[in-house]
Every structure is written in structure tokens, then in C-alpha cells.
């Protein structure tokens, strides 16, 4: 197949390619900036004073290395499952459920205790 720019002298062709790439790059950067302003990353969400007190009590009870942050909303569907919001801090009690399933972890959410999907937690 004949390229649309096949008749162009090479320097003009490369200039055309370069311009197109720069334009795409600028569009991509603008898109990324827009996306970042719409969705703040969970790491930058400030904790409420109540949430901060809860975190301090979890640290004193379980130690800082046991703390995890919920990466997306969790709606518990089974008995003993917790329903948590993205950004909440929990303490890991056991990295498996009662049947030894390691994809569900037992956590302390600063009062309620229950199971959550391990994939929706990241170290805090």
C-alpha cells in the first residue's frame, strides 16, 4: 500500500512525524493531568481526626507494620465480611480466612473485625 506521505522528501516526512508525535504527547499529558485532578490518589487523602485516632489505636494495638489501606470500596457479601470505603485504614490480624483461603484476610477496622479481599489492601 502507498503511504499518504510517500511522495514527500524525507526531511519533510520526519518533520510531519515529529509534529504528530509532539501533538499526541501534549494530548496525553493534558489527559493525565485532568485524570489526576479528578481522582486523587488514595495516598494523598487526608485522614479525618476520627480516622486518625482510629489509626493511632490500631498502631498501638497491632504495630505499624500490620496497617493496610483499602484501595477501593469493599461491600461485604458473606457473613463476617466487612464493608469498607476506599482510603480506610485497617490492621491485619490474619492473612487467611477460617478455611485457610489466603485471598481473604481477617482485619480489625478499628472496632468491627471481619474478612476483606486481600487484593483490595495495600501496606499503609
MIVEX-7822 format. One record per atom (N, C-alpha, C, O): x, y, z. Coordinates in steps of 0.2 Angstrom, whole numbers, padded with zeros to 4 digits, always signed. Layout:
N
XYZ
...
This chain:
124
+0004-0006+0000
+0000+0000+0000
+0004+0006+0000
+0010+0007+0003
+0002+0011-0004
+0006+0018-0004
+0004+0022+0002
-0002+0023+0004
+0010+0024+0005
+0008+0029+0011
+0006+0035+0009
+0008+0038+0004
+0002+0039+0013
+0000+0045+0011
+0005+0050+0010
+0005+0055+0006
+0011+0049+0014
+0016+0054+0014
+0022+0051+0009
+0028+0054+0010
+0021+0046+0006
+0026+0043+0002
+0030+0047-0003
+0035+0046-0005
+0026+0052-0006
+0029+0057-0011
+0033+0062-0008
+0036+0066-0012
+0033+0063-0001
+0036+0069+0002
+0044+0067+0002
+0046+0062+0003
+0048+0073+0002
+0055+0072+0003
+0056+0070+0011
+0052+0072+0015
+0061+0066+0012
+0062+0063+0018
+0062+0068+0024
+0059+0067+0029
+0066+0073+0024
+0066+0078+0029
+0059+0081+0031
+0057+0081+0037
+0055+0082+0026
+0048+0084+0027
+0044+0079+0031
+0040+0080+0035
+0045+0073+0028
+0041+0067+0031
+0043+0066+0039
+0038+0066+0043
+0049+0067+0040
+0051+0066+0048
+0048+0072+0052
+0047+0071+0057
+0048+0078+0049
+0046+0084+0052
+0038+0082+0054
+0036+0084+0059
+0035+0080+0049
+0027+0078+0049
+0026+0073+0055
+0022+0074+0059
+0030+0068+0055
+0030+0063+0060
+0031+0066+0067
+0028+0064+0072
+0037+0070+0068
+0039+0073+0074
+0033+0077+0077
+0031+0077+0083
+0030+0081+0072
+0024+0086+0074
+0019+0082+0077
+0016+0083+0082
+0017+0076+0073
+0011+0072+0076
+0013+0069+0082
+0008+0069+0087
+0019+0067+0083
+0021+0064+0090
+0020+0069+0095
+0018+0067+0101
+0023+0075+0094
+0023+0080+0099
+0016+0082+0101
+0014+0083+0107
+0011+0082+0096
+0004+0084+0097
+0001+0078+0102
-0003+0080+0106
+0002+0072+0100
+0000+0066+0104
+0002+0067+0111
-0001+0065+0116
+0009+0068+0112
+0012+0068+0118
+0008+0074+0122
+0007+0073+0128
+0007+0079+0119
+0004+0085+0123
-0003+0083+0125
-0005+0085+0131
-0007+0080+0121
-0014+0077+0122
-0013+0072+0128
-0018+0073+0132
-0009+0068+0128
-0008+0063+0133
-0006+0066+0140
-0009+0064+0145
-0002+0071+0140
+0000+0074+0146
-0006+0078+0149
-0008+0078+0155
-0010+0081+0144
-0016+0085+0146
-0021+0080+0149
-0024+0082+0155
-0022+0074+0146
-0026+0069+0149
-0024+0067+0156
-0028+0066+0160
-0018+0065+0156
-0015+0063+0163
-0016+0068+0168
-0018+0066+0174
-0015+0074+0167
-0016+0080+0172
-0023+0080+0174
-0025+0081+0180
-0028+0080+0169
-0035+0080+0170
-0037+0074+0174
-0041+0075+0179
-0035+0068+0173
-0036+0062+0176
-0034+0063+0184
-0038+0061+0188
-0028+0065+0185
-0025+0066+0192
-0029+0071+0196
-0030+0070+0202
-0032+0076+0193
-0036+0081+0197
-0042+0078+0198
-0045+0080+0204
-0045+0074+0194
-0052+0071+0195
-0051+0066+0201
-0056+0065+0205
-0046+0061+0200
-0046+0056+0205
-0040+0057+0209
-0034+0055+0207
-0040+0059+0215
-0034+0060+0220
-0032+0053+0222
-0036+0048+0223
-0025+0052+0222
-0023+0045+0223
-0024+0044+0231
-0024+0049+0235
-0026+0038+0233
-0028+0036+0240
-0022+0038+0244
-0024+0040+0250
-0016+0038+0242
-0011+0040+0247
-0011+0048+0249
-0008+0049+0255
-0014+0052+0245
-0014+0059+0247
-0021+0061+0251
-0021+0067+0253
-0025+0057+0252
-0031+0059+0255
-0030+0060+0263
-0027+0055+0266
-0031+0066+0265
-0030+0067+0272
-0035+0063+0276
-0041+0062+0274
-0033+0061+0282
-0037+0057+0287
-0041+0062+0291
-0039+0067+0293
-0047+0060+0292
-0051+0064+0297
-0048+0063+0304
-0045+0058+0305
-0050+0068+0309
-0047+0067+0315
-0049+0060+0318
-0046+0057+0322
-0056+0058+0317
-0058+0052+0320
-0054+0046+0317
-0053+0042+0321
-0053+0047+0310
-0050+0041+0307
-0042+0041+0310
-0039+0036+0310
-0039+0047+0311
-0033+0047+0313
-0032+0044+0320
-0027+0040+0322
-0037+0045+0325
-0037+0042+0331
-0038+0035+0331
-0034+0031+0334
-0042+0032+0326
-0043+0025+0325
-0036+0022+0323
-0034+0017+0325
-0032+0026+0318
-0026+0023+0316
-0021+0023+0322
-0017+0018+0322
-0021+0028+0326
-0016+0028+0332
-0018+0022+0336
-0013+0019+0339
-0024+0020+0337
-0026+0015+0342
-0024+0008+0338
-0022+0003+0342
-0025+0008+0332
-0023+0002+0328
-0016+0000+0328
-0013-0005+0329
-0012+0006+0328
-0004+0005+0328
-0002+0003+0335
+0002-0001+0336
-0006+0006+0340
-0004+0004+0347
-0006-0003+0349
-0002-0007+0352
-0011-0005+0346
-0013-0012+0347
-0010-0018+0343
-0008-0023+0345
-0008-0016+0336
-0006-0021+0332
+0001-0019+0329
+0005-0024+0326
+0004-0013+0330
+0010-0011+0327
+0010-0008+0320
+0005-0010+0316
+0014-0004+0318
+0013+0000+0312
+0014-0005+0305
+0011-0004+0300
+0018-0010+0306
+0019-0015+0300
+0013-0019+0299
+0013-0023+0293
+0008-0019+0303
+0001-0023+0301
-0004-0018+0298
-0009-0021+0296
-0002-0012+0297
-0008-0007+0294
-0008-0008+0287
-0003-0008+0283
-0014-0008+0284
-0016-0008+0277
-0021-0003+0275
-0025-0001+0280
-0021+0000+0269
-0026+0005+0267
-0030+0001+0262
-0028-0003+0257
-0036+0003+0262
-0041+0000+0257
-0041+0004+0251
-0041+0010+0251
-0039+0000+0245
-0038+0003+0239
-0044+0005+0235
-0044+0009+0231
-0050+0001+0236
-0056+0003+0233
-0062+0000+0238
-0061-0004+0242
-0068+0003+0237
-0073+0002+0241
-0075-0006+0241
-0074-0009+0236
-0076-0009+0247
-0077-0016+0248
-0084-0016+0251
-0086-0013+0256
-0088-0020+0247
-0095-0022+0250
-0095-0029+0252
-0095-0033+0248
-0095-0030+0259
-0095-0037+0261
-0102-0041+0259
-0107-0038+0260
-0101-0047+0256
-0107-0050+0254
-0109-0057+0258
-0114-0059+0259
-0103-0059+0261
-0104-0065+0266
-0104-0063+0273
-0103-0058+0275
-0106-0068+0277
-0106-0067+0284
-0099-0066+0286
-0094-0068+0283
-0098-0061+0291
-0091-0060+0293
-0087-0055+0289
-0081-0054+0290
-0090-0054+0283
-0086-0049+0278
-0088-0042+0280
-0093-0040+0283
-0082-0038+0280
-0083-0031+0281
-0085-0026+0275
-0083-0028+0270
-0089-0021+0276
-0090-0016+0271
-0086-0010+0273
-0087-0007+0278
-0081-0008+0268
-0076-0003+0270
-0076+0002+0264
-0077+0000+0258
-0074+0008+0265
-0073+0013+0260
-0066+0014+0258
-0061+0013+0262
-0065+0016+0252
-0058+0017+0249
-0054+0022+0254
-0057+0027+0256
-0048+0021+0256
-0044+0025+0260
-0044+0024+0267
-0040+0026+0271
-0049+0019+0269
-0049+0017+0276
-0043+0013+0278
-0040+0010+0274
-0041+0014+0284
-0035+0010+0287
-0038+0004+0291
-0042+0005+0295
-0035-0001+0290
-0036-0007+0294
-0030-0011+0297
-0024-0009+0294
-0030-0015+0302
-0025-0019+0304
-0025-0026+0302
-0031-0029+0304
-0020-0029+0300
-0021-0036+0298
-0020-0040+0304
-0016-0040+0308
-0025-0045+0305
-0025-0050+0311
-0022-0056+0308
-0019-0060+0312
-0025-0058+0302
-0023-0065+0300
-0023-0065+0292
-0028-0062+0289
-0018-0067+0288
-0018-0067+0281
-0022-0073+0278
-0019-0075+0273
-0027-0075+0281
-0031-0080+0278
-0038-0080+0282
-0038-0078+0287
-0043-0084+0279
-0049-0084+0282
-0049-0091+0286
-0044-0095+0286
-0055-0093+0289
-0055-0099+0293
-0054-0105+0289
-0052-0110+0292
-0055-0105+0283
-0054-0111+0279
-0047-0111+0276
-0045-0115+0272
-0043-0106+0278
-0036-0106+0275
-0035-0102+0268
-0030-0103+0265
-0041-0099+0266
-0041-0096+0260
-0037-0089+0261
-0039-0085+0264
-0031-0088+0257
-0027-0083+0258
-0029-0077+0254
-0025-0071+0254
-0034-0077+0250
-0036-0071+0246
-0041-0067+0250
-0043-0062+0248
-0043-0070+0256
-0047-0066+0261
-0044-0065+0268
-0042-0070+0271
-0043-0059+0270
-0039-0058+0276
-0044-0056+0282
-0049-0052+0280
-0042-0058+0288
-0045-0055+0294
-0042-0049+0296
-0036-0049+0297
-0046-0044+0296
-0043-0037+0298
-0048-0034+0304
-0053-0036+0305
-0044-0029+0308
-0048-0025+0313
-0048-0018+0310
-0044-0015+0308
-0055-0016+0309
-0056-0010+0306
-0057-0004+0311
-0060+0001+0310
-0054-0005+0317
-0054-0001+0322
-0061-0001+0326
-0064+0004+0328
-0063-0007+0327
-0069-0009+0331
-0072-0015+0328
-0071-0021+0330
-0075-0015+0322
-0078-0021+0319
-0072-0025+0316
-0067-0022+0313
-0072-0031+0317
-0067-0036+0314
-0071-0040+0309
-0076-0042+0310
-0067-0042+0303
-0070-0046+0298
-0066-0048+0293
-0060-0046+0293
-0068-0051+0287
-0064-0053+0282
-0065-0048+0276
-0070-0045+0275
-0059-0046+0272
-0059-0042+0266
-0055-0045+0261
-0051-0049+0263
-0056-0044+0255
-0052-0047+0249
-0045-0044+0250
-0044-0038+0250
-0040-0048+0250
-0033-0046+0251
-0031-0041+0245
-0027-0037+0246
-0034-0043+0239
-0032-0039+0233
-0034-0031+0234
-0031-0027+0231
-0038-0030+0239
-0040-0023+0239
-0037-0019+0245
-0039-0014+0247
-0031-0022+0247
-0027-0019+0253
-0020-0018+0250
-0018-0022+0247
-0017-0012+0253
-0010-0011+0251
-0007-0009+0258
-0010-0005+0262
-0001-0011+0259
+0003-0008+0265
+0002-0001+0266
+0003+0003+0261
+0001+0001+0272
+0000+0009+0273
+0007+0012+0275
+0007+0018+0276
